[in-house]
Amino acid sequence: MFDNLSYKARRRLALLVLVVGMPLYIIVAVTLVNMLGRPHFLVEVLIYVVLGFAWMMPFKGLFKGVGKPDPDAPPIEWDDEA
């Protein structure tokens, strides 16, 4: 799904997901758990763990390789390599 995006576009979209999307997802997750009427502590922890993994599954392809150097960029030439 995200394979056809350029490296820069994927990095920008990943940043947007982390800065905007994740806080919104957290707000929705906490609201949904509160609507259940405060379940038992272990059930609540299990719900948060499942929701914590569920948010990243659709974005797995987006974050893959984002922390690595740009594969299309020219190689870096250092001054001491001459």
RANOR-V328747 format. One record per backbone hydrogen bond with DSSP energy under -0.5 kcal/mol. NH is the residue of the N-H (numbers start at 1). CO is the residue of the C=O. E is the energy in kcal/mol with one decimal. If there is no record, write none. Layout:
nh/co/e
NH/CO/E
NH/CO/E
This chain:
nh/co/e
5/2/-1.1
10/6/-2.5
11/7/-2.3
12/8/-2.4
13/9/-2.6
14/10/-2.6
15/11/-2.1
16/12/-2.2
17/13/-2.5
18/14/-2.2
19/15/-2.7
20/16/-2.6
21/16/-1.5
22/17/-2.3
24/20/-1.6
25/21/-2.4
26/22/-2.5
27/23/-2.2
28/24/-2.3
29/25/-2.7
30/26/-2.7
31/27/-2.2
32/28/-2.4
33/29/-2.2
34/30/-2.3
35/31/-1.6
36/32/-0.7
36/33/-0.8
37/34/-1.3
38/33/-0.8
44/40/-2.7
45/41/-2.5
46/42/-2.3
47/43/-2.4
48/44/-2.2
49/45/-2.4
50/46/-2.6
51/47/-2.7
52/48/-2.0
53/49/-1.8
54/50/-2.2
55/51/-1.6
57/53/-1.0
58/54/-0.6
60/57/-1.1
63/59/-2.0
64/60/-1.0
66/63/-1.5
68/65/-1.0
73/70/-0.9
78/76/-0.6
81/78/-1.3
82/79/-0.9
